[in-house]
Structure formats: structure tokens, C-alpha cells
């Protein structure tokens, strides 16, 4: 599964070095997979190999960004159903 996002201009709350976090949830399996601070904002994408038990189930996907220190955290965004 791959995630991608558009570049943003840098300001006091948005930096290329911000870290992206992802949550993939299967209600059918009652299983959540977390990928914490796995990509930089500047990467513009992240890919993950799914656990085989999740393939073929509806997956709810969320993502958020935090700064390098983890002290400033953005709101989680629902990015879709796969």
C-alpha cells in the first residue's frame, strides 16, 4: 500500500523534516497497524507491505505529521477507505 501527499511551503509549523505517522485499521479483523514517524514530509510518499491477513478486507487509513522532536503534532486526517 502506498501513501502520497503534496509538497507544502515551509513555515513555523510546516518543515520538510516533519515526520509522517500512519494508521491502517481493519474493522473486520479488529486489527490496527501503526507506522510511527516513518517518513519525512519532504519524501512526499510512503509505502508499506501489508500483513497477509489484511489483504481483501476494508482498510481505513489515517495519517498525521509531527515535528522532528515530536513535541508539535498535527491533527490526524482520515485519508480514505481501501
KAJO-V752474 format. One record per residue. RES is the residue in one letter. SS is DSSP state (@ for helix, = for strand, . for the rest). OMEGA is omega in whole degrees, -180 to 180 (none if undefined). D_CENTER is the distance of its C-alpha to the mean C-alpha in whole Angstrom. Layout:
RES,SS,OMEGA,D_CENTER
RES,SS,OMEGA,D_CENTER
This chain:
X,.,-179,11
X,=,174,10
X,=,173,7
X,=,180,9
X,.,-178,10
X,.,178,13
X,.,176,15
X,.,174,16
X,.,-180,19
X,.,173,19
X,=,-176,21
X,.,-179,21
X,.,-177,18
X,=,-179,16
X,.,178,16
X,.,-178,15
X,.,177,15
X,.,-177,12
X,=,179,9
X,=,176,5
X,=,-176,4
X,=,174,3
X,=,176,6
X,=,-174,8
X,=,174,12
X,=,178,15
X,.,-179,18
X,.,-179,21
X,.,-175,20
X,.,-175,19
X,=,176,16
X,=,174,13
X,=,-179,11
X,=,176,8
X,=,-169,7
X,=,178,8
X,=,-173,8
X,=,-178,8
X,=,174,8
X,=,177,11
X,@,-178,10
X,@,180,13
X,@,179,12
X,.,177,11
X,=,179,9
X,=,177,8
X,=,180,10
X,.,173,10
X,.,-177,14
X,.,171,14
X,.,-176,16
X,@,-179,19
X,@,-178,20
X,@,-178,17
X,.,-180,18
X,.,176,20
X,.,174,19
X,.,-179,17
X,.,176,13
X,=,-173,11
X,=,180,8
X,=,173,6
X,=,175,3
X,=,176,6
X,=,171,8
X,=,177,11
X,.,-176,14
X,.,-178,15
X,.,-177,17
X,.,-178,15
X,.,177,17
X,.,-176,16
X,=,177,13
X,.,176,12
X,.,174,12
X,.,178,9
X,=,172,9
X,=,-176,9
X,=,171,9
X,=,177,11
X,=,-180,13
X,.,none,14
